[in-house]
Amino acid sequence: MKKLVVFFFLLLSGSLMAQQKFALAIHGGAGTITRDRMTAEQEKEYKDKLEESLNAGYAVLEKGGSALDAVGAAIHVMEESPLFNAAKGAVFTHEGRNEMDASIMNGKDLNAGAVAGVRHIKSPIDAARAVMEKSDHVMLAGDGAEEFAETIGLEMVDTSYFYTDRRWKSLQNALKKEKVELDHDEKSTEKKSSSIYSVPEDYKFGTVGCVALDAEGNLAAGTSTGGMTNKRWKRIGDSPVIGAGTYANNATCAVSATGHGEYFIRSVVAYDISALMEYKGLSLRQAGDEVVMKKLVERGGDGGVISIDSEGNIHMPFNTKGMYRGYKKSTGEMKIAIYSED
Ligand code: ASP
C-alpha cells in the first residue's frame, strides 16, 4: 500500500513538473556589436533592459499565460525602449520617417498576423496580433493597417513619439556616406555597387523578437522592427514576412530573426529551420546552425535567430560579432549575453 502511494505521488509530481516546463528567449538585434565599442554603462543598460523584457515574458508564462501573451509582454518592453530598433527608437528611412514592421505567429494553429510600413501605431506587435485575431488577413500595410488598428481601438501616436537623436544621427551619417560614395562613383570608372543596401561593415541590426513555449506546450514567435537605416521606396524587410523573419509550429519550433532582411527573405530562414526539423529530423541546434551558420554565410546574409522547440530547448545562432539575446527557463536557467564570446 505504502509503495502504491509513493508510486502515485511520483507519478503526480512527474506530470506536474512536465506541465511546468516553459521557457522563452529574446533578441534585441545582431551586428557589429563588440566589447571595445561599448562602455560598461551601455553594456549594463542593454543587459538590464533585456532582463526586464525576459522577466515580463516569464511572468506571463509563470502564471500559466499563453506563449502568445508572453511574446507580446517581452516585446512591449523592448518596443518602448529607445535602445532597440522597434517602435520607440526605430531607425529612420531615407526621407527621415519611421516606418515599422512586425509579425506574430501561433504555433498551435499556425495562425499569423503582420503589419508593414506603419507610422502611428504605438505597438506594432499588438497590431500584428490584432490582424491575426481580429481580421481575416495575415498582413496589412501602410495606411490600411493604421485604419484597421484605429478601428479596433489600438493606441495611435504622433510620429514624434518614435524619434530619438541617436537614430536621427545614424541617418545623417548614412546620408553623408551615401553622398561621398555617389560623388566617388561619378568620378570613378570603377563598377558601382549594384545595391543601395550594401550594409556598412559596422552595421547593427536592432530588431527585437521573442519566442516562447508555454506550460500547455504551445509555441509562439514575434518580431518587431523599424527596418534598416536609410531604407527607401517603402522597402519592407523580413521581419513582417511569415516564414522569413518569424515562424512557429508546435510540431517543430518557434523562430524570430534579425539581420539583413533581403537575405532572410530569399532564404526563408525561419521556415527553413522548421522544415529541416520536420522533414529531415534535424534537432533545433542542427537546423539553426545549418541555416544561419552555413547557408546564410555562403549567401552573404548577416544576422541571427533565436529559436525554441517543443521540449524547451533553446538555440540562438548568429553569424555576426554579437547579438543582444537572452533566455529564461522554468528549470531556473537564465542567460543574458551580447558578444559572440559570451
Ligand atoms: N531584419 C530587419 C530588416 O531587414 C533588420 C534588423 O534585423 O534589424 O528589416
Residues whose N, C-alpha, C, O or C-beta is under 5 A from the ligand:
A	BS01	LIG	F205 G206 T207 T225 G227 M228 G237 D238 S239 A257 T258 G259 H260 G261 E262
